[in-house]
């Protein structure tokens, strides 16, 4: 439980630091950061989708080959 409490405290401190830094930025700069974070999330999701599609295609090919035999 102590480890979880320590992580929670660290996360809370990090969140407070982020809030403080965002308070020093203009709304446009905050929006640019938000947009960047969202674009990284979309890129990550697209990579995940691509990899899932590749795994699906490989599994489908294996099933097709198994049915031919």
Helices and strands as residue ranges (DSSP letters): H 2-23, H 27-68
